[in-house]
């Protein structure tokens, strides 16, 4: 008898690169600490730290949460080819 463990990711999308400078600028303009933005967005403080320091990409749902908390469109937080 075999015990197979298969992990499926249904309907997921790839993580996206965050526009680090824009994220930092928006957080500064809103005078929010990492902890305050994390609480407002519903993500961990460590997640925001990793994003702001370029150590990680973000799942689209994280981008949407941060954008909502910062009152901007999600596309403002996504790095595009020219940035």
ABEGO torsion letter per residue (X at the ends): XBBBBBBBBBGBBBBBBBBAAAAAAAAAAAGBBAAAAAAAAGBBAAAAAAAAAGABBBBAAAAAAAAAAAGBBAAAABBBAAX
